Amino acid sequence: MMKAAAVKRKPAWKYGLIILSVMIGLLTLSACAGKGDGDKKVTVNIAINGGLNLLSIAKNKGFFEEAFGKVNADVKWNEFQSSVPLLEGVVSNRVDFSFIGDGTVVTGKAAKSPFTVISVTGVEGNQNSVIVKPDSKIQSVADLKGKTIAVAKGSSGHIFLIKALEKNGLSEDDVKLVQLQPDEANPAFQSGSVDAWAIWDPIVTMETEAGHARILESVKTMGFVAPAVMIGRDKFLKDHPDLTALYLKVYQQTVDWVKANMDEAVTILATEKKMDPELVRTLLENTHYINEPVSGEIEAAMQSTADILEATGTVDTKVDISKVYDNSFLNEALK
């Protein structure tokens, strides 16, 4: 049985932000991205950020390959378990497009990660939750004081945990965090090595439907607006605004296709993820997939997240959300 180790909050975050900032500086100086001039073929790097998502559908159907192939561009796919390694991929020019949660937008921009939010992809579902074992004596977030919680540091689940603790008069100093990626956290949670797990869908629904966990709190039960957003790497957006609009047009095609072909979408994801089809259907029906501009309501919700993370010392830099998104690419795509 693993031994949970307490993690000091502020020094860990400072260290992580410093490392990411240094990576950005070094890799920006040394890396070169294709300009797409003349007949040079551009490679579009798309990342799938864990779990069930519509990018997996688009990959299976070849939507992006078909569209980009017509404009002399290739598609390369990558997959990440959480947003922190994904942002490292953005820094190193290995990721041009993907999606992240609003909390990761804040921590990423605080570390000066070179991305811009280009659309909102979802606001519903149990995308961020704190779960405990069904027979756990923990009945509320307040009961987490002194308990051990598995979490992927810097992920959207981590940010939700911070906000949930803050709403209940607690901070990270009141709990014991264990830094674990989802594939590491699952056995720790099942064995009882940790008391709780800050995680997102589809894992939340998978564990609760199987009777292995119950939701202590989620973005829905806490009344939080926690948007998932599409991001684009800044240099790619600057060099290829036409391809960025095309990317968003194809993503909209995927959103529309899933709505019209739910049975096939369920089959594709159930096969790829080796999951029960009915569970996949539940997940898809519980998540309202969209492709919309950042609205005033979404901007306000994300700014609230930024303000909380600054107030709790999670980030040392004030992040102005109005400067981290650009709706022009989506407006062009949806003309």
N, C-alpha and C positions, 0 to 999 in steps of 0.2 A: 504494500500500500504506500502510495507516495505521501510524502510529508509536505503539507502546505507551508509555503514560505510567505511571510508578510512582506508587502511591497510598500515602501515609502512613496507617497504620491508625488509631491512636487519635484524632488530630485529626479525621479524616473522620467517625468514628463519633460523636464528641462533637458535631460540627456538626450531623449528621443528627438526633441525638436532641434537641438543643436546638430545631431547627426544628420537629420534630414536636410537641414539648411546647408551644411557643408557639402552633402551629396549634390544638392541643387547647384551650388556654386561651381564645384569641380566639373560636373558632367555638362553643365551649360557651356563651359569654356571648351570642352574637348569633343563633344558629340556634334555630329552633322546630320541634318535631316534632309531628305530628298526634296528638291524644289519642284519637281514635276515639269521642268521646262522641256520644250520640244517634245521628242519622242521618249523621253526617260519615263520609265514605268514607276508609278508611285505605289508604295506598300502602305496599306491602311491597317494599323494594328488595333484590333478590337479585343477587349478583355471581358471575360465572364467572371463576375464577382460572386462566386459560390451560389449554392442553392438553386431553386427554381426561378427562372427568369425568361423573358421573351427573347433575349439574345440567343439562348440555347435553341429556341424554335427557329429563329432566323438562320442560325448556323446549319441546322439539320435540313432546312428547306433550300439552302443556298441562295437566299434572297440577296445578300450583300455581294456575293461572288458574281451573280448575274448582273446586278446594277453597275458595280464598279468595273467589271470586265468590259462593259461597253464604252468606258472612258479611259481605257488603258491603265487600269489600276488593279493591283492584287490585294487580297485580303489575308491577313495572318491573325490567327486566334491564340489567345493566352487565357489561362484560368488561374484565379487566386482565391484563397479561402476567406480573406477579409480585406478591408480597405487599406490597411497600413502597407502591406507588401505591394498592393496595387498602385498606391501613390509612388512607391519607389520605382515601379515600372514606368510611371509617367515621367519621373525625373530622368530616368536613363533612356528615354525615347523608345521604350518597348511597348508603351500603351498610348494610343491616340484617342480612343473613345472607351468609356465604360460608365458605370453608374455607382454612386456612393450615397451614404446617408448624410443628413444635414450636419450632424456633429462632426463627421469626418471632413466635411467642407471647411468647417471652422478651424479644426486642428491643422488641416493641410495648408490653408491659406495663412495661418499664423506662422507656419514654417516656410512660407513663401514658395509653396509648391506651384509649378507653372501650369495651372489648369483654369478653365472657366466653365461655369455651369451654363449649359445650353438648352436644357428643358427639364421639366418635372415629369417623372415617370410613374409615381405612385404615392399615395398618402394613406392607404388603408392596409389592413391585415395585421397580424401579430409580428411585424417585421423586427420589433425589438421588445424583449420581455425578460423578466427574471423568473426562472423556474426553480422549483424545489421538488424533492421526492414526495410522492403522494401521502406518505405517512409522516412527513416532517412536522415538527411542532411549531415551525415558523409559519405564522399566519398573516404577517404584514411586513412591509418594508422596515418599519420601526424595529421589528424583531431581529433584523439582520445585524444589529449592533454586536460587535465582537465575533461575528461569524465569518467563515471562509467562503469566498466567492470566486469561481472560475470566470475569467474574462479575457478576451483578446484585447490587449491594451491599444487604445486609439481607435477601436472599431465603433460602429454605430451602437452596438450593444453596450459598450463601455460608457458612451456618452449618455445613453438612456439611463444607465445605472446611476451616474452622477446626478442627473436631474431628479430621479426618483428619490435618491437619498436626501438631496437638498430639500425637496418638497416635504419630506418627513423629519426635517430638523437634524439630519445626519450628514456626514461628509465621508470621504474615503478614509480619513484617519480613524473613523469609528468601526471600520471593517478590515478584514484581511483579504487582500486581493492576490490571486494566483494567476500569473500571466500564462495563458494556455490558448493555442489555436483550437478551433472546433474539434478537429480529429483527436487532439490530446485531451480536451476537456470532457468529451463524452465518457470515456472509461473512468475518469476521475469522479465525475458526477454519479455514474452508475454504481461505483464501488463505495460511495460515501466518503471519499477523501476530501470532498468539498461539500459545504452545506447548501450552496445555491449556484446557479449558473446564469450569467447575463448573456443572452444569445438571441437569435432572430429566426424567422421562418426560412426554410421549411422545417428546421430542426425543432422549433417549438411545437408545431402541430404534430409532427411525427412522434415526438416523445409523449405528448399528452394523449394523443389518440391511441397509442400503444399501452397506455396506463403506466408509463414509466416516470411521469412527472405531472405536476399541476402548475398552472400559471399563478405566481404570486402577484405580479403586476405586469401590465403591458402598456404600450402607448395608448391603447384604446381604454383600458380601465383607469389610467391616470389622466385621461383627457388631453393628452399631448398631440399636437400636430407635428408629425415626424416625416417630412417628405423625403422620398428617394429621388435623386436627381441624376441626369445624364451630364457627364463632363467631357470636355475636349482638351487635348494638350495645346497650350497656347501657340507654340510655333506652328503646329499643324493648322490651327485655325487661321493664323495669319497667312501662311503660304498657300492654303487650299480652302478658301471660303466656299467655293463651288462644291468641293467634295464633302465639306461639312454639312451643307444643306442637303446634299444627296443622301448622306448617312441618315439624317433625321427623317428624310422622306421615306427611306426604306424601313426605318424603325416604325414609322406610322403605318406603313403597309403591314408590318408584323402585328401591330396592335389590332388592326382591322381584321387581319386573317384569323387571329385567335378567337375573336368574338364570333366570327362566322363559321369556325371549324373547331369547336370546343372538343368534340370527341377525338379528332385526330391529334389535337394539341396534347390531350391527356395521354394518348397512346405514345406519342413521341417522348414526352418527358418521363413517363413511367418506365419506358424501356431504357432510356439513357441513364436515368438516375437509379434504376433498379428499385423502384418504389411501387407500392400498391396503387393501382389506377384510381380507386375511389378516394384515396388520400390525396392524390395529385389533383383530382377534380375539386375536392374541398378547398385545397390551397388556392387553386386558380379562381374559384368562385368567391373566396374571401378577400382576394386582392384585386383592387380596382386599378387595372393597368391603364395608364394614360400617356400622352405625349403633348404636354401643354406648356405655354410660356410661364415664367415665374410671375405670379400675380402679387398684388400688394399683400394679400393674406399670407402667402407662402414666404415672401420676403420678411414680413413681421415675425413669423414663427421662427425662421432661421436666425433672425437678429436676436430674438429672445434666447435661443440656444447659445449664440456667441457671447451675449452678455453674461449668462450664467457661468459659462466656462471661464470667462475672464475673472468674474467675481470669486470663483472658487479656486483660482490659481492654476487651473488646468492649462491655460495658455497665458502667456505673459504679454501678448500683443492684442490690442483692440482690433477686431475684424469688422469692417464695414461691409455688410452683405450687399448693399446697393452696388458695390464695385466688383463683385465676384461673379456676376451673371451677365449674359448677353442674349436677349431674345431675338436678335436680328436673323440669326441663322435659321431658327425655327419658323419665323415669319416668312422667310424666303422659301423654305421647304414646303410650307402648307398653302402657298399662293394658289 
